[in-house]
Amino acid sequence: WTAGGSPYLLYNDITIDSTATLIIDPGVSVVFQGAYNLNVYGQLQAAGTAAQPISFDISDTTGWWDSSVADGGWHGIQFRPYGGTGTDLSSLQYCRVSHTKFDSADAMIVPTLTTMYVQRGLSLQHCTFAHNKSGFDYLIYVVTDISQLFELDGCMITDNQFYFPILYVSN
């Protein structure tokens, strides 16, 4: 996705198949139009810059703070086990992830819903996680094999509300 085509308005859950790669250029805005999520089985390469970060957000944030309404939040990015061939080059650099929202009913339907659910090696560099909320889960939930590297470098986590600690890593 290029900056020239931005913003990208998403009206459904999006899945990147195991044989596909989605490259998101600096300055792109990805704007969810409801409580949808991005499922990654292939590769997601989102490389923003300090001057042109990539934004993942929702169009209407009016109900974000209120857990009793469904409006106001989207359902995050899920990095499922890599199903492609070759080296997985998925990474997020200079990305801003904002206004994800979950409640306990969401977790009962899909227990892996969280702002970022990671089941593979992944590098997050200079990303900002702000204004995300869950009455049940973690901000970033990582479950990987011991041979897979999860890297969180230079990221900022600010103004989030979660029931459990912000980060859970198990490998």
Summary of the structure (lengths in Angstrom):
residues: 171
radius of gyration: 14.8
end to end distance: 32.2
largest distance: 44.2
contacts: 554
relative contact order: 0.16
helix: 5%
strand: 41%
